Amino acid sequence: MSIVEFSWSTAFTGGMLIGFAAVVLMVTNGRIAGISGIVSNILSPASASPWQWAFVAGLLASGFLVHFLYAPIPIVIESNTPLLIVAGLLVGFGTRLGSGCTSGHGVCGIARLSPRGLVATAVFISMGILTVFLMSLLGGGA
Amino acid sequence: MKSTISAFIAGLVFGLGLILSEMVNPQRVRGFLDIVGNWDPTLVFVMGGAVLVTAIGFRLAFLSSKPWFSNAFAVPTNRLIDSRLVLGAVMFGIGWGIAGFCPGPAIVGLATLNTDILIFVLAMIAGMKLVGVVSKQSG
């Protein structure tokens, strides 16, 4: 195993920002910053709450502002269209079925020592690792 | 109004955190999942920073009797580890490993008007909606 170049300080700082945002949402609105749950909810617009629309708008605004007003965001996608569709379906179905993703179960769940969060996170990380491993065997490169 | 504005700010800062930490870059994410290959530990530090701040912040938040702009904390009380949770996590993990996107980074990335991300997000929405359809049919 070789380790790629990375900056632990920007990674950690970015993580702290994520955590700070989750805390802001809890302190102000009393809600878990679980993106999959929030997005799932706004798919039924009639029953969606204003805070959910606002949170998603904030996410979109961050991407738009940084990418178009500061600097292009590095996004390297190694998947072809069929894989993107399969991945999207699995992520959508799986996060809604399992009631959470990396933000809800991972960040907030672990922070709260939630048994569901801890189990879900262990499971999806393991499956992610297994999937990348199998793909590297099949495709000759991750 | 204050509830909506504060939620927007939370989303904005959350997104900035995802961007700074490069979690919006699927190459970084899959690099973390590629533990037998060229391992990228970035995600460990991102999670570390996020969980640390959230753990401390939540404890402080719950010292209050209610949130600032709503009537009560809406924190999940379900602690049951059931088949839906595990199956859902399995499926999510596989999808995450395939493309390196989870919902948050996908939404942020969508704003860059990247058509690949649009494809992913549309499929993700379809997958989410499918859960509702399947749930109704199975009762």
Contacts between the chains, C-beta under 8 A, distances in Angstrom:
chain1	res1	chain2	res2	distance
A	1	B	35	6.9
A	1	B	36	6.4
A	1	B	37	7.2
A	1	B	38	7.7
A	1	B	39	5.2
A	2	B	38	5.4
A	2	B	39	7.2
A	3	B	38	7.4
A	3	B	39	5.5
A	3	B	40	7.4
A	3	B	41	6.6
A	4	B	31	5.9
A	4	B	38	5.1
A	4	B	39	7.1
A	4	B	40	4.6
A	6	B	28	7.9
A	6	B	40	5.9
A	6	B	41	6.4
A	6	B	42	4.6
A	6	B	45	8.0
A	8	B	41	7.6
A	8	B	42	7.9
A	8	B	45	4.9
A	10	B	20	5.9
A	10	B	21	6.8
A	10	B	22	7.6
A	11	B	21	5.2
A	11	B	22	7.2
A	11	B	42	4.6
A	11	B	43	7.7
A	11	B	45	3.8
A	11	B	46	5.0
A	11	B	49	7.3
A	12	B	45	4.6
A	12	B	46	7.2
A	12	B	48	6.4
A	12	B	49	4.2
A	13	B	20	6.3
A	13	B	21	7.6
A	13	B	49	6.7
A	14	B	17	4.8
A	14	B	18	7.1
A	14	B	19	7.4
A	14	B	20	3.6
A	14	B	21	2.5
A	14	B	22	7.2
A	14	B	23	7.1
A	14	B	46	5.8
A	14	B	49	7.0
A	15	B	17	6.8
A	15	B	21	5.6
A	15	B	45	6.3
A	15	B	46	3.9
A	15	B	47	6.3
A	15	B	48	6.1
A	15	B	49	2.7
A	15	B	50	4.1
A	15	B	51	7.8
A	15	B	52	7.9
A	15	B	53	7.6
A	16	B	17	7.4
A	16	B	49	4.1
A	16	B	50	6.9
A	16	B	52	7.3
A	16	B	53	4.9
A	17	B	13	5.8
A	17	B	14	7.5
A	17	B	16	5.7
A	17	B	17	3.1
A	17	B	20	6.2
A	17	B	21	7.6
A	17	B	49	8.0
A	18	B	14	5.8
A	18	B	17	3.7
A	18	B	18	6.5
A	18	B	21	7.0
A	18	B	46	7.1
A	18	B	49	7.3
A	18	B	50	4.3
A	18	B	53	7.9
A	19	B	17	7.7
A	19	B	49	6.3
A	19	B	50	4.2
A	19	B	51	6.9
A	19	B	52	6.6
A	19	B	53	2.9
A	19	B	54	4.2
A	19	B	57	6.6
A	20	B	13	6.2
A	20	B	17	7.4
A	20	B	53	5.6
A	20	B	57	7.2
A	21	B	10	4.8
A	21	B	11	7.3
A	21	B	12	7.9
A	21	B	13	4.0
A	21	B	14	3.6
A	21	B	17	6.1
A	22	B	10	7.6
A	22	B	14	7.1
A	22	B	50	7.3
A	22	B	53	7.8
A	22	B	54	4.9
A	22	B	57	7.3
A	22	B	58	8.0
A	23	B	53	6.5
A	23	B	54	6.1
A	23	B	57	3.1
A	23	B	58	6.6
A	23	B	60	7.8
A	23	B	61	6.3
A	24	B	6	6.6
A	24	B	9	6.5
A	24	B	10	4.4
A	24	B	13	6.7
A	25	B	6	7.6
A	25	B	7	6.4
A	25	B	10	4.1
A	25	B	14	8.0
A	26	B	57	7.1
A	26	B	58	6.0
A	26	B	61	4.7
A	26	B	67	7.1
A	26	B	73	7.4
A	27	B	57	7.5
A	27	B	61	4.7
A	27	B	64	7.7
A	27	B	67	6.3
A	27	B	68	6.2
A	28	B	2	7.5
A	28	B	3	6.7
A	28	B	6	3.6
A	28	B	7	7.1
A	28	B	10	7.1
A	28	B	67	5.9
A	28	B	68	4.9
A	28	B	69	5.2
A	28	B	70	7.8
A	29	B	3	5.5
A	29	B	6	6.4
A	29	B	7	5.6
A	29	B	10	7.8
A	29	B	67	5.6
A	29	B	69	6.1
A	29	B	70	5.3
A	30	B	66	7.1
A	30	B	67	3.5
A	30	B	70	5.1
A	30	B	72	6.1
A	30	B	73	3.9
A	30	B	74	5.3
A	30	B	75	7.3
A	31	B	7	7.8
A	31	B	70	7.9
A	31	B	74	5.6
A	32	B	74	7.7
A	32	B	75	6.5
A	32	B	76	6.8
A	33	B	10	6.6
A	33	B	14	6.2
A	35	B	102	7.6
A	35	B	103	4.2
A	35	B	104	4.1
A	35	B	107	6.8
A	36	B	102	7.8
A	36	B	103	4.6
A	36	B	128	7.7
A	39	B	103	5.6
A	39	B	107	6.9
A	39	B	124	7.9
A	39	B	125	7.7
A	39	B	128	7.0
A	40	B	128	5.0
A	40	B	131	7.9
A	43	B	125	6.4
A	43	B	128	5.9
A	43	B	129	6.1
A	50	B	3	7.0
A	50	B	4	4.7
A	50	B	7	7.6
A	51	B	3	5.5
A	51	B	4	6.1
A	51	B	7	3.8
A	51	B	70	8.0
A	52	B	7	7.5
A	53	B	4	7.9
A	54	B	4	4.5
A	54	B	5	7.2
A	54	B	7	4.0
A	54	B	8	4.1
A	54	B	11	6.6
A	55	B	7	4.7
A	55	B	8	6.9
A	55	B	10	6.0
A	55	B	11	3.9
A	55	B	14	7.7
A	56	B	11	6.4
A	56	B	107	6.4
A	57	B	8	5.7
A	57	B	11	6.5
A	58	B	7	7.1
A	58	B	8	4.4
A	58	B	9	6.5
A	58	B	10	6.4
A	58	B	11	2.3
A	58	B	12	3.9
A	58	B	13	7.6
A	58	B	14	7.0
A	58	B	15	6.4
A	59	B	11	4.6
A	59	B	12	7.5
A	59	B	14	6.4
A	59	B	15	4.4
A	59	B	104	6.8
A	59	B	107	4.7
A	59	B	108	5.3
A	59	B	111	7.7
A	60	B	15	7.7
A	60	B	107	6.4
A	60	B	108	7.3
A	60	B	110	6.7
A	60	B	111	4.5
A	61	B	8	7.6
A	61	B	11	7.4
A	61	B	12	5.5
A	61	B	15	7.2
A	61	B	111	7.3
A	62	B	11	7.3
A	62	B	12	5.1
A	62	B	13	7.7
A	62	B	14	7.5
A	62	B	15	2.7
A	62	B	16	5.0
A	62	B	18	7.6
A	62	B	19	6.3
A	62	B	108	5.9
A	62	B	111	7.4
A	63	B	15	6.0
A	63	B	19	7.0
A	63	B	24	7.3
A	63	B	107	7.6
A	63	B	108	4.0
A	63	B	109	6.2
A	63	B	110	6.9
A	63	B	111	3.1
A	63	B	112	5.6
A	64	B	111	4.0
A	64	B	112	7.4
A	66	B	16	7.1
A	66	B	19	5.4
A	67	B	111	6.7
A	67	B	112	4.3
A	68	B	112	7.9
A	72	B	112	7.6
A	73	B	19	5.9
A	73	B	24	6.1
A	73	B	25	7.6
A	73	B	109	7.4
A	73	B	112	5.8
A	74	B	22	7.1
A	74	B	25	5.4
A	75	B	24	6.2
A	75	B	25	5.4
A	75	B	26	7.1
A	75	B	109	5.7
A	75	B	112	6.7
A	75	B	114	6.2
A	75	B	117	7.4
A	76	B	25	5.9
A	76	B	26	6.8
A	76	B	27	3.9
A	77	B	26	5.8
A	77	B	27	7.9
A	77	B	99	7.4
A	77	B	100	7.8
A	77	B	114	7.7
A	77	B	116	4.9
A	77	B	117	7.6
A	78	B	26	7.0
A	78	B	27	6.6
A	78	B	30	7.1
A	78	B	100	7.5
A	79	B	26	7.6
A	79	B	98	6.6
A	79	B	99	4.6
A	79	B	100	7.6
A	79	B	116	7.5
A	81	B	116	7.6
A	81	B	119	6.1
A	83	B	98	5.6
A	83	B	99	6.2
A	84	B	99	5.6
A	84	B	116	5.9
A	84	B	119	4.9
A	84	B	120	4.8
A	84	B	123	6.8
A	85	B	119	6.4
A	85	B	120	7.8
A	85	B	123	4.6
A	86	B	95	7.3
A	86	B	98	6.3
A	86	B	123	7.7
A	87	B	95	4.5
A	87	B	96	7.6
A	87	B	98	4.0
A	87	B	99	3.5
A	87	B	101	6.7
A	87	B	120	6.5
A	87	B	123	7.3
A	88	B	95	7.1
A	88	B	99	7.3
A	88	B	101	7.7
A	88	B	119	7.1
A	88	B	120	4.4
A	88	B	121	6.8
A	88	B	122	6.9
A	88	B	123	2.6
A	88	B	124	4.2
A	88	B	126	7.3
A	88	B	127	6.3
A	89	B	95	7.2
A	89	B	123	5.0
A	89	B	124	7.4
A	89	B	126	6.2
A	89	B	127	4.2
A	89	B	130	7.5
A	90	B	91	4.9
A	90	B	92	6.8
A	90	B	94	5.4
A	90	B	95	2.9
A	90	B	98	7.1
A	90	B	127	6.6
A	91	B	91	7.9
A	91	B	92	5.7
A	91	B	95	3.8
A	91	B	96	6.2
A	91	B	99	7.7
A	91	B	101	6.7
A	91	B	102	6.4
A	91	B	103	6.8
A	91	B	106	7.8
A	91	B	120	7.8
A	91	B	124	5.2
A	91	B	127	6.5
A	92	B	95	7.9
A	92	B	123	6.6
A	92	B	124	3.8
A	92	B	125	6.2
A	92	B	126	6.3
A	92	B	127	2.4
A	92	B	128	4.1
A	92	B	129	7.7
A	92	B	130	7.3
A	92	B	131	7.8
A	93	B	88	7.7
A	93	B	91	5.7
A	93	B	127	3.8
A	93	B	128	6.9
A	93	B	130	5.5
A	93	B	131	5.7
A	94	B	87	7.8
A	94	B	88	4.8
A	94	B	89	6.8
A	94	B	90	7.0
A	94	B	91	3.1
A	94	B	92	3.2
A	94	B	93	7.4
A	94	B	94	7.5
A	94	B	95	6.0
A	94	B	127	7.4
A	95	B	88	6.7
A	95	B	92	5.0
A	95	B	102	7.6
A	95	B	103	6.1
A	95	B	128	7.3
A	96	B	88	7.2
A	96	B	127	7.3
A	96	B	128	4.6
A	96	B	131	4.2
A	96	B	132	7.8
A	97	B	84	5.4
A	97	B	87	6.2
A	97	B	88	3.5
A	97	B	91	6.7
A	97	B	131	5.3
A	98	B	84	6.5
A	98	B	85	5.2
A	98	B	86	7.5
A	98	B	87	7.0
A	98	B	88	2.1
A	98	B	89	4.7
A	98	B	91	7.4
A	98	B	92	5.9
A	99	B	76	7.9
A	99	B	84	7.4
A	99	B	85	6.6
A	99	B	88	6.8
A	100	B	88	8.0
A	101	B	92	6.2
A	101	B	102	5.0
A	101	B	103	5.3
A	101	B	104	7.3
A	102	B	96	7.8
A	102	B	102	4.9
A	102	B	104	7.1
A	103	B	14	7.7
A	103	B	102	7.8
A	103	B	103	7.6
A	103	B	104	5.4
A	105	B	89	7.5
A	106	B	47	6.6
A	107	B	47	7.1
A	107	B	50	4.6
A	107	B	51	6.0
A	107	B	54	5.6
A	108	B	54	6.2
A	108	B	58	7.8
A	110	B	47	7.8
A	110	B	51	5.1
A	110	B	55	7.9
A	111	B	50	7.9
A	111	B	51	5.1
A	111	B	54	3.7
A	111	B	55	4.1
A	111	B	58	5.7
A	112	B	55	7.7
A	112	B	58	6.2
A	112	B	75	7.6
A	114	B	76	7.5
A	114	B	79	7.2
A	115	B	79	5.4
A	115	B	81	6.1
A	116	B	76	7.7
A	116	B	78	6.8
A	116	B	79	6.3
A	116	B	80	7.3
A	116	B	81	5.9
A	116	B	85	5.7
A	119	B	81	5.2
A	119	B	85	6.8
A	119	B	86	7.1
A	119	B	89	7.5
A	120	B	85	5.7
A	120	B	86	7.6
A	120	B	88	7.5
A	120	B	89	4.3
A	121	B	89	7.8
A	123	B	86	5.9
A	123	B	89	3.8
A	123	B	90	6.0
A	123	B	93	6.2
A	124	B	89	4.4
A	124	B	90	7.4
A	124	B	92	5.0
A	124	B	93	3.5
A	124	B	96	6.4
A	125	B	33	7.7
A	125	B	93	6.7
A	126	B	93	6.7
A	127	B	89	7.2
A	127	B	90	5.3
A	127	B	92	7.7
A	127	B	93	2.7
A	127	B	94	5.3
A	127	B	96	7.7
A	127	B	97	6.5
A	128	B	33	4.5
A	128	B	93	4.6
A	128	B	94	7.5
A	128	B	96	4.8
A	128	B	97	3.9
A	129	B	33	5.0
A	129	B	34	8.0
A	129	B	35	5.7
A	129	B	97	7.1
A	130	B	93	7.8
A	130	B	97	7.1
A	131	B	33	7.3
A	131	B	93	6.9
A	131	B	94	5.0
A	131	B	96	7.7
A	131	B	97	2.8
A	131	B	98	6.0
A	132	B	30	5.7
A	132	B	33	4.2
A	132	B	34	5.0
A	132	B	37	7.9
A	132	B	97	4.8
A	133	B	34	7.6
A	133	B	35	7.7
A	133	B	36	5.9
A	135	B	97	7.2
A	135	B	98	7.1
A	136	B	34	6.8
A	136	B	36	7.5
A	136	B	37	5.9
A	142	B	30	5.8
A	142	B	31	7.7
A	142	B	34	4.7
A	142	B	37	5.7
A	142	B	38	7.9
